[in-house]
Amino acid sequence: VVCCQARQRVEKRVEVLLTGAVPGATAVPATGNSAAVNTNSPASVQDVQITDDWSYFCHLCFSTTAEFLYELQCQTDEIQSHLEDLVGMDLIQGMHDTESGTVQLIFNIVFAPNKPMRSEATLVVQCTTRGVWKFPVMFIATEPEVDDVINIEATGLNKESIVSFKLTSQKR
């Protein structure tokens, strides 16, 4: 669950664990964005250093040449296009445990809603050699803080009172 108040911004790290991801995998060589494996780590765990600025799609290359793609999917195209403006997602780190065959991916999710909302999405991680992992994600934007209070003083019972104020909008 990624939650924040409307007209605010939250940045959250999300860790996902992919079990059975890479052992004995053979894949076509990776193309596009890539990540390099740090071989100075202990033998059973390898760090993945991110080398490019990625948005919704990403490629990860481990020493076994397995390739991973990730995507944020929504139930409808309308929700998808709405969330694309509000959510940013980057893969910031990946670790591969060669003994257990698990891969841990750490994502940085930025959520900046402009009005209250509640949307479900699915983080889909796909390995080109074996498997697809799906992780449900809920985006919740609560009511924003009150901008201002308008007080109208009455001139008397059953008499008109007038107050003027200026409204501005971020959109036309």
Accessible surface in RSA format (square Angstrom, percent):
REM  Atomic radii and reference values for relative SASA: ProtOr
REM  Chains: A
REM  Algorithm: Lee & Richards
REM  Probe-radius: 1.40
REM  Slices: 20
REM RES _ NUM      All-atoms   Total-Side   Main-Chain    Non-polar    All polar
REM                ABS   REL    ABS   REL    ABS   REL    ABS   REL    ABS   REL
RES VAL A   1   107.02  70.4  71.46  64.7  35.57  85.7  71.46  62.1  35.57  96.5
RES VAL A   2     2.35   1.5   2.35   2.1   0.00   0.0   2.35   2.0   0.00   0.0
RES CYS A   3    62.25  47.1  43.25  48.2  18.99  44.6  17.97  45.5  44.28  47.7
RES CYS A   4    17.11  12.9   6.77   7.6  10.33  24.3  17.11  43.3   0.00   0.0
RES GLN A   5    57.79  32.3  52.72  38.5   5.07  12.1  13.51  28.7  44.28  33.6
RES ALA A   6     1.20   1.1   0.00   0.0   1.20   2.7   0.00   0.0   1.20   3.2
RES ARG A   7   114.21  48.0  82.86  42.2  31.35  74.6  48.76  66.6  65.45  39.7
RES GLN A   8    93.28  52.2  84.71  61.9   8.57  20.4  18.67  39.7  74.61  56.6
RES ARG A   9   152.40  64.0 122.62  62.5  29.78  70.9  46.65  63.7 105.75  64.1
RES VAL A  10    41.20  27.1  38.07  34.5   3.13   7.5  41.20  35.8   0.00   0.0
RES GLU A  11   102.11  58.6  73.37  55.5  28.74  68.4  24.14  46.7  77.96  63.7
RES LYS A  12    82.98  40.5  79.00  48.5   3.98   9.5  54.27  48.9  28.70  30.6
RES ARG A  13   161.77  67.9 140.38  71.6  21.39  50.9  44.70  61.1 117.07  71.0
RES VAL A  14    34.92  23.0  31.66  28.7   3.27   7.9  34.92  30.3   0.00   0.0
RES GLU A  15   109.22  62.7  81.79  61.9  27.43  65.3  21.71  42.0  87.51  71.5
RES VAL A  16     9.20   6.1   4.84   4.4   4.36  10.5   9.20   8.0   0.00   0.0
RES LEU A  17   100.92  56.2  87.38  62.5  13.54  34.0  87.38  61.4  13.54  36.5
RES LEU A  18     0.00   0.0   0.00   0.0   0.00   0.0   0.00   0.0   0.00   0.0
RES THR A  19    83.41  59.3  75.23  76.3   8.17  19.5  46.84  62.9  36.56  55.3
RES GLY A  20    38.52  47.5   0.00   N/A  38.52  47.5  28.69  78.7   9.82  22.0
RES ALA A  21     0.00   0.0   0.00   0.0   0.00   0.0   0.00   0.0   0.00   0.0
RES VAL A  22     0.05   0.0   0.05   0.0   0.00   0.0   0.05   0.0   0.00   0.0
RES PRO A  23    61.56  44.9  49.35  45.0  12.21  44.4  58.22  48.1   3.34  20.8
RES GLY A  24    73.65  90.8   0.00   N/A  73.65  90.8  43.34 118.9  30.31  67.9
RES ALA A  25    10.61   9.8   0.00   0.0  10.61  24.1   3.49   4.9   7.12  18.9
RES THR A  26   119.66  85.1 102.06 103.5  17.60  41.9  73.25  98.4  46.41  70.2
RES ALA A  27    28.58  26.3   0.98   1.5  27.60  62.8  11.25  15.8  17.33  45.9
RES VAL A  28   108.69  71.5 103.84  94.0   4.85  11.7 106.57  92.6   2.12   5.7
RES PRO A  29   107.15  78.1 100.76  91.8   6.40  23.3 102.46  84.6   4.70  29.2
RES ALA A  30    32.91  30.3   5.60   8.6  27.31  62.1   5.65   8.0  27.26  72.2
RES THR A  31   100.70  71.6  93.64  94.9   7.06  16.8  73.87  99.2  26.83  40.6
RES GLY A  32    68.93  85.0   0.00   N/A  68.93  85.0  37.36 102.5  31.57  70.7
RES ASN A  33    50.41  34.8  48.43  46.8   1.98   4.8   0.72   1.7  49.69  48.0
RES SER A  34    43.98  37.2  43.89  58.6   0.10   0.2  14.59  31.1  29.39  41.2
RES ALA A  35     4.33   4.0   0.00   0.0   4.33   9.9   0.48   0.7   3.85  10.2
RES ALA A  36    56.18  51.7  48.78  75.3   7.40  16.8  55.52  78.2   0.65   1.7
RES VAL A  37    33.62  22.1  11.53  10.4  22.09  53.2  11.76  10.2  21.86  59.3
RES ASN A  38    46.12  31.8  39.15  37.8   6.97  16.8  11.33  27.3  34.78  33.6
RES THR A  39   112.22  79.8  85.04  86.2  27.18  64.8  60.42  81.1  51.80  78.3
RES ASN A  40   140.49  96.9 106.32 102.7  34.17  82.3  31.07  74.8 109.42 105.8
RES SER A  41    23.30  19.7   6.22   8.3  17.08  39.4   7.74  16.5  15.56  21.8
RES PRO A  42   100.76  73.4  86.41  78.8  14.35  52.2  99.17  81.9   1.59   9.9
RES ALA A  43    98.50  90.6  68.33 105.4  30.17  68.6  80.55 113.4  17.95  47.5
RES SER A  44    26.78  22.6  24.04  32.1   2.74   6.3   4.97  10.6  21.81  30.6
RES VAL A  45    51.09  33.6  51.09  46.3   0.00   0.0  51.09  44.4   0.00   0.0
RES GLN A  46    28.72  16.1  28.72  21.0   0.00   0.0   3.58   7.6  25.14  19.1
RES ASP A  47    34.25  24.0  34.25  34.1   0.00   0.0   0.19   0.4  34.06  34.0
RES VAL A  48     1.54   1.0   0.07   0.1   1.48   3.6   0.07   0.1   1.48   4.0
RES GLN A  49    91.49  51.2  90.38  66.1   1.11   2.6  36.41  77.5  55.08  41.8
RES ILE A  50    49.46  28.1  19.28  14.4  30.17  72.7  19.28  13.9  30.17  81.9
RES THR A  51    79.43  56.5  46.50  47.1  32.94  78.5  52.31  70.3  27.13  41.0
RES ASP A  52    62.80  44.0  48.79  48.6  14.01  33.1  13.78  32.4  49.03  48.9
RES ASP A  53   140.93  98.7 107.47 107.0  33.46  79.1  43.28 101.9  97.64  97.4
RES TRP A  54     9.19   3.7   0.83   0.4   8.36  19.6   3.93   2.1   5.25   8.5
RES SER A  55    74.21  62.7  67.82  90.5   6.39  14.7  40.13  85.5  34.08  47.7
RES TYR A  56    43.02  20.1  43.02  24.5   0.00   0.0  42.04  31.6   0.98   1.2
RES PHE A  57   117.83  59.0 110.76  68.6   7.07  18.4 111.08  67.3   6.75  19.3
RES CYS A  58     1.09   0.8   1.09   1.2   0.00   0.0   0.00   0.0   1.09   1.2
RES HIS A  59    37.92  20.7  37.92  26.4   0.00   0.0  17.93  18.5  19.99  23.3
RES LEU A  60     0.47   0.3   0.47   0.3   0.00   0.0   0.47   0.3   0.00   0.0
RES CYS A  61    26.21  19.8  25.05  27.9   1.16   2.7  18.02  45.7   8.19   8.8
RES PHE A  62     5.63   2.8   0.00   0.0   5.63  14.6   0.34   0.2   5.29  15.1
RES SER A  63    72.61  61.4  38.02  50.7  34.59  79.7  40.46  86.2  32.15  45.0
RES THR A  64    43.72  31.1  32.50  33.0  11.22  26.7  40.75  54.7   2.98   4.5
RES THR A  65    64.73  46.0  62.71  63.6   2.01   4.8  57.67  77.5   7.05  10.7
RES ALA A  66     0.18   0.2   0.00   0.0   0.18   0.4   0.00   0.0   0.18   0.5
RES GLU A  67    15.06   8.6  15.06  11.4   0.00   0.0   0.02   0.0  15.03  12.3
RES PHE A  68     2.82   1.4   2.68   1.7   0.14   0.4   2.73   1.7   0.09   0.3
RES LEU A  69    50.55  28.2  49.46  35.4   1.09   2.7  50.13  35.2   0.42   1.1
RES TYR A  70     4.25   2.0   3.16   1.8   1.09   2.8   4.25   3.2   0.00   0.0
RES GLU A  71    56.63  32.5  56.63  42.8   0.00   0.0   7.83  15.1  48.81  39.8
RES LEU A  72     4.63   2.6   4.00   2.9   0.63   1.6   4.00   2.8   0.63   1.7
RES GLN A  73    73.03  40.8  71.49  52.2   1.54   3.7  18.59  39.6  54.44  41.3
RES CYS A  74    25.88  19.6   1.06   1.2  24.81  58.3   3.72   9.4  22.15  23.9
RES GLN A  75   139.87  78.2 102.62  75.0  37.26  88.7  43.33  92.2  96.54  73.2
RES THR A  76    70.47  50.1  62.64  63.5   7.83  18.7  68.46  92.0   2.01   3.0
RES ASP A  77   127.96  89.6 120.06 119.5   7.91  18.7  38.20  89.9  89.76  89.5
RES GLU A  78   140.84  80.9 131.27  99.3   9.57  22.8  50.85  98.4  89.98  73.5
RES ILE A  79    50.52  28.8  49.00  36.5   1.53   3.7  50.52  36.4   0.00   0.0
RES GLN A  80    46.05  25.8  45.79  33.5   0.26   0.6  22.04  46.9  24.02  18.2
RES SER A  81    62.39  52.7  57.44  76.7   4.96  11.4  41.04  87.4  21.35  29.9
RES HIS A  82    65.82  36.0  60.80  42.3   5.02  12.9  40.10  41.3  25.72  29.9
RES LEU A  83     3.01   1.7   2.97   2.1   0.04   0.1   3.01   2.1   0.00   0.0
RES GLU A  84    94.79  54.4  76.46  57.8  18.33  43.6  18.07  35.0  76.72  62.6
RES ASP A  85   126.46  88.6  90.51  90.1  35.96  85.0  27.70  65.2  98.76  98.5
RES LEU A  86    15.60   8.7  10.72   7.7   4.88  12.3  12.69   8.9   2.91   7.8
RES VAL A  87     6.39   4.2   0.12   0.1   6.27  15.1   1.39   1.2   5.00  13.5
RES GLY A  88    32.58  40.2   0.00   N/A  32.58  40.2  29.65  81.4   2.94   6.6
RES MET A  89     3.97   2.1   0.20   0.1   3.77   9.0   0.08   0.1   3.89   5.2
RES ASP A  90    51.81  36.3  51.81  51.6   0.00   0.0  10.33  24.3  41.48  41.4
RES LEU A  91     4.37   2.4   0.52   0.4   3.85   9.7   0.52   0.4   3.85  10.4
RES ILE A  92    57.51  32.7  38.53  28.7  18.98  45.7  40.90  29.5  16.61  45.1
RES GLN A  93    58.14  32.5  58.14  42.5   0.00   0.0  10.85  23.1  47.28  35.9
RES GLY A  94     0.00   0.0   0.00   N/A   0.00   0.0   0.00   0.0   0.00   0.0
RES MET A  95    44.47  23.0  42.70  28.3   1.77   4.2  21.52  18.3  22.95  30.4
RES HIS A  96     4.44   2.4   4.44   3.1   0.00   0.0   3.40   3.5   1.04   1.2
RES ASP A  97    41.85  29.3  40.57  40.4   1.27   3.0   9.34  22.0  32.50  32.4
RES THR A  98    57.27  40.7  35.89  36.4  21.39  51.0  30.70  41.2  26.57  40.2
RES GLU A  99   149.28  85.7 109.46  82.8  39.82  94.8  46.08  89.1 103.20  84.3
RES SER A 100    68.06  57.5  36.48  48.7  31.58  72.7  45.49  96.9  22.58  31.6
RES GLY A 101     1.27   1.6   0.00   N/A   1.27   1.6   0.94   2.6   0.33   0.7
RES THR A 102    28.53  20.3  27.82  28.2   0.71   1.7  17.15  23.0  11.38  17.2
RES VAL A 103     0.00   0.0   0.00   0.0   0.00   0.0   0.00   0.0   0.00   0.0
RES GLN A 104    48.19  26.9  47.36  34.6   0.84   2.0   9.24  19.7  38.95  29.5
RES LEU A 105     2.03   1.1   2.03   1.5   0.00   0.0   2.03   1.4   0.00   0.0
RES ILE A 106    13.74   7.8  13.74  10.2   0.00   0.0  13.74   9.9   0.00   0.0
RES PHE A 107     0.00   0.0   0.00   0.0   0.00   0.0   0.00   0.0   0.00   0.0
RES ASN A 108    22.85  15.8  22.20  21.5   0.65   1.6   2.21   5.3  20.64  19.9
RES ILE A 109     1.07   0.6   1.07   0.8   0.00   0.0   1.07   0.8   0.00   0.0
RES VAL A 110    32.45  21.4  32.23  29.2   0.22   0.5  32.23  28.0   0.22   0.6
RES PHE A 111     0.00   0.0   0.00   0.0   0.00   0.0   0.00   0.0   0.00   0.0
RES ALA A 112    43.84  40.3  34.37  53.0   9.47  21.5  34.46  48.5   9.39  24.9
RES PRO A 113     2.51   1.8   0.06   0.1   2.45   8.9   0.12   0.1   2.39  14.8
RES ASN A 114    69.12  47.7  56.49  54.6  12.63  30.4  23.86  57.4  45.25  43.7
RES LYS A 115   121.31  59.2 120.09  73.7   1.22   2.9  64.36  57.9  56.95  60.7
RES PRO A 116    56.06  40.9  39.74  36.2  16.32  59.3  40.06  33.1  16.00  99.5
RES MET A 117    29.90  15.5  13.18   8.7  16.72  39.8  26.21  22.3   3.69   4.9
RES ARG A 118   165.71  69.6 135.56  69.1  30.15  71.8  54.10  73.9 111.61  67.6
RES SER A 119    13.85  11.7   9.63  12.9   4.22   9.7   4.22   9.0   9.63  13.5
RES GLU A 120    92.09  52.9  87.32  66.1   4.78  11.4  26.34  51.0  65.75  53.7
RES ALA A 121     6.07   5.6   0.00   0.0   6.07  13.8   3.11   4.4   2.97   7.9
RES THR A 122    41.53  29.5  41.53  42.1   0.00   0.0  12.09  16.2  29.44  44.5
RES LEU A 123     1.04   0.6   1.04   0.7   0.00   0.0   1.04   0.7   0.00   0.0
RES VAL A 124    14.78   9.7  13.90  12.6   0.89   2.1  13.90  12.1   0.89   2.4
RES VAL A 125     0.35   0.2   0.35   0.3   0.00   0.0   0.35   0.3   0.00   0.0
RES GLN A 126    77.50  43.3  77.50  56.6   0.00   0.0   3.42   7.3  74.08  56.2
RES CYS A 127     4.60   3.5   0.00   0.0   4.60  10.8   0.00   0.0   4.60   5.0
RES THR A 128    60.86  43.3  26.42  26.8  34.44  82.1  29.71  39.9  31.15  47.1
RES THR A 129    42.12  30.0   7.33   7.4  34.79  82.9  13.73  18.4  28.39  42.9
RES ARG A 130   106.42  44.7  97.30  49.6   9.12  21.7  36.46  49.8  69.96  42.4
RES GLY A 131    43.77  54.0   0.00   N/A  43.77  54.0  29.58  81.2  14.20  31.8
RES VAL A 132    80.11  52.7  50.31  45.5  29.80  71.8  50.31  43.7  29.80  80.8
RES TRP A 133    39.72  15.9  36.49  17.7   3.23   7.6  30.58  16.3   9.14  14.8
RES LYS A 134   138.65  67.6 112.61  69.1  26.04  62.0  57.55  51.8  81.10  86.4
RES PHE A 135    47.60  23.8  47.60  29.5   0.00   0.0  47.60  28.9   0.00   0.0
RES PRO A 136   121.42  88.5 101.74  92.7  19.67  71.5 102.10  84.3  19.32 120.1
RES VAL A 137    14.20   9.3  10.08   9.1   4.11   9.9  12.80  11.1   1.40   3.8
RES MET A 138    38.32  19.8  36.55  24.2   1.77   4.2  36.55  31.1   1.77   2.4
RES PHE A 139     0.00   0.0   0.00   0.0   0.00   0.0   0.00   0.0   0.00   0.0
RES ILE A 140    29.22  16.6  29.22  21.8   0.00   0.0  29.22  21.0   0.00   0.0
RES ALA A 141     4.43   4.1   0.00   0.0   4.43  10.1   0.00   0.0   4.43  11.7
RES THR A 142    63.64  45.3  57.71  58.5   5.93  14.1  54.94  73.8   8.69  13.1
RES GLU A 143   124.80  71.6 118.07  89.3   6.73  16.0  60.07 116.2  64.73  52.8
RES PRO A 144    33.26  24.2  19.44  17.7  13.82  50.2  19.44  16.1  13.82  85.9
RES GLU A 145   118.25  67.9 106.40  80.5  11.85  28.2  38.75  75.0  79.49  64.9
RES VAL A 146   121.68  80.1  91.93  83.2  29.75  71.7  98.11  85.2  23.57  63.9
RES ASP A 147   120.40  84.3  81.85  81.5  38.55  91.2  36.42  85.7  83.98  83.8
RES ASP A 148   116.56  81.6  93.86  93.4  22.69  53.7  28.16  66.3  88.39  88.2
RES VAL A 149   107.47  70.7  87.96  79.6  19.52  47.0  91.07  79.1  16.41  44.5
RES ILE A 150    87.06  49.5  58.68  43.7  28.38  68.4  61.75  44.5  25.30  68.7
RES ASN A 151   118.23  81.5  98.34  95.0  19.89  47.9  29.26  70.4  88.97  86.0
RES ILE A 152   108.93  62.0  78.68  58.6  30.25  72.9  78.76  56.7  30.17  81.9
RES GLU A 153   148.11  85.0 134.73 101.9  13.38  31.9  53.35 103.2  94.76  77.4
RES ALA A 154    85.81  78.9  54.83  84.6  30.98  70.5  55.77  78.5  30.04  79.6
RES THR A 155    96.19  68.4  62.27  63.1  33.92  80.8  68.59  92.1  27.60  41.7
RES GLY A 156    31.09  38.3   0.00   N/A  31.09  38.3  26.82  73.6   4.27   9.6
RES LEU A 157   164.01  91.3 138.53  99.1  25.48  64.0 142.92 100.4  21.09  56.8
RES ASN A 158   149.41 103.0 102.69  99.2  46.71 112.5  40.76  98.1 108.65 105.0
RES LYS A 159   144.08  70.3 120.56  74.0  23.52  56.0  73.73  66.4  70.35  74.9
RES GLU A 160   150.38  86.3 125.18  94.7  25.19  60.0  60.47 117.0  89.91  73.4
RES SER A 161    39.29  33.2  10.08  13.4  29.22  67.3  12.03  25.6  27.27  38.2
RES ILE A 162   150.89  85.9 117.08  87.2  33.81  81.5 119.90  86.3  30.99  84.1
RES VAL A 163    59.09  38.9  33.87  30.7  25.22  60.8  38.43  33.4  20.66  56.0
RES SER A 164   106.73  90.2  78.25 104.4  28.49  65.6  46.67  99.4  60.06  84.1
RES PHE A 165   112.19  56.1  75.46  46.7  36.73  95.6  87.55  53.1  24.65  70.5
RES LYS A 166   179.33  87.5 147.01  90.2  32.32  77.0  95.49  85.9  83.85  89.3
RES LEU A 167   147.11  81.9 119.75  85.7  27.36  68.8 121.14  85.1  25.97  69.9
RES THR A 168   119.45  85.0  83.62  84.8  35.84  85.4  57.16  76.8  62.29  94.2
RES SER A 169    92.18  77.9  53.46  71.3  38.72  89.2  43.48  92.6  48.70  68.2
RES GLN A 170   170.62  95.4 128.33  93.8  42.29 100.7  58.60 124.7 112.02  85.0
RES LYS A 171   153.56  74.9 140.14  86.0  13.42  32.0  98.76  88.9  54.80  58.4
RES ARG A 172   284.23 119.3 209.78 106.9  74.45 177.3 118.95 162.6 165.28 100.2
END  Absolute sums over single chains surface
CHAIN  1 A    10975.6       8543.6       2432.0       5753.5       5222.2
END  Absolute sums over all chains
TOTAL         10975.6       8543.6       2432.0       5753.5       5222.2
